[in-house]
Amino acid sequence: MSTAVAPGIRVQLTRFAIGWIGAVVLLGCWQLATARSDSAFFPTPLEIVADIHERWFSAGIGGGVLTDAFFQDVTPSLQRLALGLLVAWAVGISLGVVLGRVRTVAEYLEPLLHFMRALPGPVLLPLALVLVGTGTSMRVSLIAFGAVWPILFNTYSAVRQVPECFIDNAKVARVSRPALLFRVILPAASTGIFAGLRVSTSLGIILLIASELVAATDGIGFGLTQSQRSFQFVAMWSFIVALSLLGYVANLILSGVETRILRWHRLMAAIQD
């Protein structure tokens, strides 16, 4: 079994190394190009890193490393994104399982859900401002609405594709309904569910920034807008890099969780191959 898994690990390490080498080369080219340019719109990567450190991580060990600006700029965005995604994941997985297992409910709700899915989240921002207000609840609601559809329809499709023999064998073994859900249906549909989680996370970050561009007083999107309006281009690039890091870290966390939870799935695929 170890001989079947080892080549896959080597391939992952090779891809990881190639990705980081490519990133280093890209940053080096960026540094060389911007160092020779007098344009204020494109600072060097070293200037951006220095601004990020000074802005958010210069409090020192006695101050907890993180500055007050970090809790003003980054922490509110993290809280809104986490709340919005948790709501979207809970609703999407729950409703997706119901639609996948109860065909009658799917037949009635699927046209309506497809219609609502076609509505872009940012278009609903003015309506959300009127109905919910300008606080955190509006931004969380917008994130949840836009991020729910990938996880909902991925879960719906994955649950429908669970082999009926799995369900029949569980019923023959007199498995209870909760056990059938958590030990048969969800594990069998887990690959599709995680694919939906990845897409919904990306959409959640986009909607987070869109919601913080309007009537906000804190957050990454607010800081990005303020620095752009005040022509602080190094600060603007710092917020852009912060967004990139947020997406990268979120994807890294999901990949780690997926690797740990779906380890059995890869082992089965390796054995079958």
CORWOBEL-V988706 format. One record per residue. N is the residue number from 1. RES is the residue in one small letter. PHI is phi in whole degrees, -180 to 180 (none if undefined). PSI is psi as a letter, one per 40 degrees, with the letter a starting at -180 (999 if undefined). NEAR is the number of other ideal C-beta (glycine too) atoms within 8 Angstrom. Layout:
# CORWOBEL-V988706
{{N	RES	PHI	PSI	NEAR} {N	RES	PHI	PSI	NEAR}}
This chain:
# CORWOBEL-V988706
{{1	m	none	d	7} {2	s	-65	d	5} {3	t	-68	d	6} {4	a	-81	d	10} {5	v	-86	d	11} {6	a	-56	d	8} {7	p	-59	d	8} {8	g	-64	d	10} {9	i	-66	d	8} {10	r	-64	d	8} {11	v	-64	d	8} {12	q	-63	d	8} {13	l	-65	d	8} {14	t	-65	d	8} {15	r	-64	d	8} {16	f	-62	d	8} {17	a	-65	d	8} {18	i	-63	d	8} {19	g	-62	d	8} {20	w	-71	d	8} {21	i	-63	d	8} {22	g	-62	d	8} {23	a	-65	d	8} {24	v	-65	d	8} {25	v	-63	d	8} {26	l	-63	d	8} {27	l	-64	d	9} {28	g	-63	d	8} {29	c	-64	d	8} {30	w	-61	d	10} {31	q	-61	d	11} {32	l	-66	d	8} {33	a	-70	d	8} {34	t	-78	d	12} {35	a	-67	d	7} {36	r	-90	e	5} {37	s	-103	i	7} {38	d	-99	e	3} {39	s	-71	h	6} {40	a	-79	e	7} {41	f	-79	d	4} {42	f	-127	g	7} {43	p	-73	i	9} {44	t	-77	i	9} {45	p	-57	d	9} {46	l	-65	d	7} {47	e	-65	d	9} {48	i	-67	d	13} {49	v	-62	d	8} {50	a	-64	d	8} {51	d	-68	d	12} {52	i	-62	d	12} {53	h	-63	d	9} {54	e	-66	d	6} {55	r	-77	d	13} {56	w	-123	e	11} {57	f	-131	f	10} {58	s	-110	e	8} {59	a	-75	e	10} {60	g	84	i	6} {61	i	-64	d	5} {62	g	-65	d	5} {63	g	-95	e	8} {64	g	83	e	6} {65	v	73	d	7} {66	l	-78	h	9} {67	t	-86	i	11} {68	d	-64	d	6} {69	a	-64	d	8} {70	f	-62	d	12} {71	f	-73	e	9} {72	q	-89	d	8} {73	d	-98	d	17} {74	v	-101	d	10} {75	t	-58	d	9} {76	p	-59	d	11} {77	s	-66	d	14} {78	l	-62	d	9} {79	q	-65	d	9} {80	r	-65	d	16} {81	l	-64	d	13} {82	a	-63	d	8} {83	l	-64	d	12} {84	g	-62	d	18} {85	l	-69	d	14} {86	l	-62	d	8} {87	v	-64	d	12} {88	a	-63	d	17} {89	w	-67	d	11} {90	a	-63	d	8} {91	v	-68	d	11} {92	g	-64	d	17} {93	i	-68	d	12} {94	s	-63	d	8} {95	l	-69	d	11} {96	g	-64	d	17} {97	v	-66	d	13} {98	v	-62	d	9} {99	l	-65	d	14} {100	g	-72	d	14} {101	r	-100	d	7} {102	v	-114	g	7} {103	r	-63	d	5} {104	t	-62	d	6} {105	v	-62	d	9} {106	a	-64	d	11} {107	e	-64	d	7} {108	y	-80	d	7} {109	l	-93	d	9} {110	e	-60	d	9} {111	p	-61	d	6} {112	l	-64	d	8} {113	l	-66	d	11} {114	h	-66	d	8} {115	f	-65	d	8} {116	m	-68	d	8} {117	r	-64	d	8} {118	a	-74	e	5} {119	l	-79	h	8} {120	p	-67	h	6} {121	g	-57	d	14} {122	p	-61	d	7} {123	v	-65	d	6} {124	l	-84	e	11} {125	l	-60	d	12} {126	p	-61	d	6} {127	l	-66	d	7} {128	a	-65	d	12} {129	l	-63	d	12} {130	v	-74	d	6} {131	l	-82	d	6} {132	v	-106	d	9} {133	g	106	a	7} {134	t	-106	e	6} {135	g	-86	a	7} {136	t	-64	d	9} {137	s	-61	d	8} {138	m	-64	d	13} {139	r	-70	d	14} {140	v	-65	d	12} {141	s	-63	d	11} {142	l	-66	d	16} {143	i	-63	d	20} {144	a	-63	d	14} {145	f	-64	d	10} {146	g	-76	d	14} {147	a	-89	e	17} {148	v	-75	d	13} {149	w	-70	d	12} {150	p	-60	d	12} {151	i	-71	d	18} {152	l	-65	d	16} {153	f	-75	d	12} {154	n	-66	d	14} {155	t	-65	d	18} {156	y	-57	d	13} {157	s	-66	d	10} {158	a	-67	d	16} {159	v	-67	d	14} {160	r	-65	d	7} {161	q	-90	e	8} {162	v	-64	h	13} {163	p	-58	h	7} {164	e	-65	d	6} {165	c	-65	d	6} {166	f	-63	d	11} {167	i	-66	d	12} {168	d	-64	d	8} {169	n	-64	d	8} {170	a	-66	d	12} {171	k	-67	d	9} {172	v	-62	d	6} {173	a	-79	e	6} {174	r	58	f	5} {175	v	-76	h	9} {176	s	-67	i	6} {177	r	-61	d	5} {178	p	-60	d	6} {179	a	-67	d	10} {180	l	-61	d	13} {181	l	-70	d	10} {182	f	-86	e	9} {183	r	-112	e	9} {184	v	-125	c	14} {185	i	-69	d	14} {186	l	-63	d	11} {187	p	-60	d	8} {188	a	-68	d	10} {189	a	-98	e	14} {190	s	-65	d	12} {191	t	-64	d	9} {192	g	-68	d	12} {193	i	-64	d	15} {194	f	-67	d	12} {195	a	-62	d	9} {196	g	-67	d	15} {197	l	-62	d	11} {198	r	-64	d	10} {199	v	-67	d	11} {200	s	-65	d	17} {201	t	-65	d	14} {202	s	-62	d	9} {203	l	-65	d	12} {204	g	-62	d	15} {205	i	-66	d	13} {206	i	-62	d	10} {207	l	-70	d	15} {208	l	-59	d	17} {209	i	-67	d	12} {210	a	-61	d	13} {211	s	-72	d	16} {212	e	-87	e	15} {213	l	-81	e	10} {214	v	-124	h	8} {215	a	52	f	4} {216	a	-110	i	13} {217	t	-123	e	3} {218	d	-159	i	8} {219	g	106	i	12} {220	i	-66	d	15} {221	g	-62	d	14} {222	f	-64	d	13} {223	g	-63	d	12} {224	l	-62	d	14} {225	t	-66	d	11} {226	q	-64	d	8} {227	s	-68	d	13} {228	q	-69	d	9} {229	r	-71	d	6} {230	s	-96	e	6} {231	f	60	f	6} {232	q	-95	g	8} {233	f	-73	d	11} {234	v	-64	d	10} {235	a	-64	d	11} {236	m	-60	d	11} {237	w	-68	d	11} {238	s	-63	d	13} {239	f	-69	d	13} {240	i	-64	d	9} {241	v	-64	d	10} {242	a	-61	d	12} {243	l	-64	d	12} {244	s	-62	d	8} {245	l	-65	d	8} {246	l	-61	d	13} {247	g	-65	d	11} {248	y	-66	d	8} {249	v	-65	d	8} {250	a	-62	d	10} {251	n	-66	d	10} {252	l	-65	d	8} {253	i	-65	d	8} {254	l	-63	d	12} {255	s	-64	d	8} {256	g	-65	d	8} {257	v	-65	d	8} {258	e	-63	d	9} {259	t	-61	d	8} {260	r	-72	d	7} {261	i	-75	d	8} {262	l	-97	f	11} {263	r	-60	d	8} {264	w	-63	d	6} {265	h	-68	d	9} {266	r	-69	d	10} {267	l	-64	d	10} {268	m	-64	d	8} {269	a	-64	d	8} {270	a	-66	d	11} {271	i	-67	d	8} {272	q	-66	d	5} {273	d	-74	999	5}}
